[in-house]
Amino acid sequence: MNKQISIYSIIVAALLTSAIFWSAKNTGDTSVINDEDVILPQVIKSIDLSKAYDLAGEVLPLDNFDVVERLDREIISNAYLHGSTLLNIKAQHRYFPIFEKILLEYSVPSDFMYLAVAESNLRQVTSPAGAKGIWQFMPATAKAYGLEITNEVDERLHVEKSTEAACKLLLDYKKRFGSWTLAAAAYNVGSTRLAKEMDAQKADAYYDLNLNAETSRYVFRIVAIKEILSYPNAYGYYPDELHLYNPLDSYKVVEVNTSINSLADFAISHGTTYRMLKVYNPWLLTSKLTNRSGKIYGIKIPV
């Protein structure tokens, strides 16, 4: 009899344990989920940072653990921003040929193409502070470097002209601070603020400066983006060549020196649509172009 009771007790205990397990599993108690109960299948790996990294030929001092950890953060963060990174890989196919040509003309290292990615993800965006365009110019800086800003025209959104302005600005920063790395930092924080921090901290290298959170990450973000976009397959990105965004290089330029009352009519008269006119000329802000001064504007017409 005692033996039967013992067996019965074991069976009841087993059933109760099973019931508790399945109840916990169904109510989301992860403390009893085993390794084989995978909820989100992923392969998340750390990154080997043993190779050399540089910005415009200036090597990062990876003998400094702080530099290694800051670089590690940016590469991991950007590598696992899947949607944004994939879109950047596609968009670079459209914009990098333009950037590379202009940077070469101004003798600015091609690595600064990746600065534009860090600034805007290669999109014509406006920041909360008022910076605008792929190169994220603030109004005063844009005007100082020859970009027109009115109610109807904003050349911060003109790809070629804003790239030229960015080159001129970077060259001025390089001349002032003596390195491309500091030029990149100044692009983010401003030359006056950077100079003030360098003086206060008695430091002349970016990696020795204690700057605000955004600028402290900025150069590392550029280097990380350069790494991932240069070797996308190594980071798990395999975009089909057919899916890359084609350059907008099939167009003619129509020069105008008078007002245009309707850009829609102007577009149709040149065999395109208002939408395509805006895609090729995002610097045209409104539906018209008032030009009382007779300035010559070159408007791209897709062909």
BELPEUR-V28192 format. One record per backbone hydrogen bond with DSSP energy under -1.0 kcal/mol. NH is the residue of the N-H (numbers start at 1). CO is the residue of the C=O. If there is no record, write none. Layout:
BEGIN
NH_CO, NH_CO
END
This chain:
BEGIN
5_1, 6_2, 7_3, 8_4, 9_5, 10_6, 11_7, 12_8, 13_9, 14_10, 15_11, 16_12, 17_13, 18_14, 19_15, 20_16, 21_17, 22_18, 23_19, 24_20, 25_21, 26_22, 27_23, 28_25, 29_24, 30_28, 32_29, 33_30, 37_34, 38_36, 55_58, 58_55, 60_53, 62_60, 64_61, 68_64, 69_65, 70_66, 71_67, 72_68, 73_69, 74_70, 75_71, 76_72, 77_73, 78_74, 79_75, 80_76, 81_78, 82_80, 85_81, 86_82, 87_83, 88_84, 89_85, 90_86, 91_87, 92_88, 94_91, 95_91, 96_92, 99_95, 100_96, 101_97, 102_98, 103_99, 104_100, 105_101, 106_102, 107_104, 108_103, 112_109, 113_110, 114_111, 118_114, 119_115, 120_116, 121_117, 125_123, 127_131, 130_127, 132_137, 133_125, 137_132, 142_138, 143_139, 144_140, 145_141, 146_143, 147_142, 150_153, 154_283, 155_148, 157_154, 158_155, 162_158, 163_159, 164_160, 165_161, 166_162, 167_163, 168_164, 169_165, 170_166, 171_167, 172_168, 173_169, 174_170, 175_171, 176_172, 177_173, 178_174, 183_179, 184_180, 185_181, 186_182, 187_183, 188_184, 189_185, 190_186, 194_190, 195_191, 196_192, 197_193, 198_194, 199_195, 200_196, 201_197, 203_198, 208_205, 209_206, 216_212, 217_213, 218_214, 221_217, 222_218, 223_219, 224_220, 225_221, 226_222, 227_223, 228_224, 229_225, 230_226, 231_227, 235_232, 236_233, 237_232, 243_240, 244_241, 245_90, 249_247, 252_301, 254_299, 256_297, 260_289, 263_287, 266_262, 267_263, 268_264, 269_265, 271_268, 272_267, 277_273, 278_274, 279_275, 280_276, 281_277, 284_281, 285_152, 289_260, 297_256, 299_254, 301_252, 303_250
END
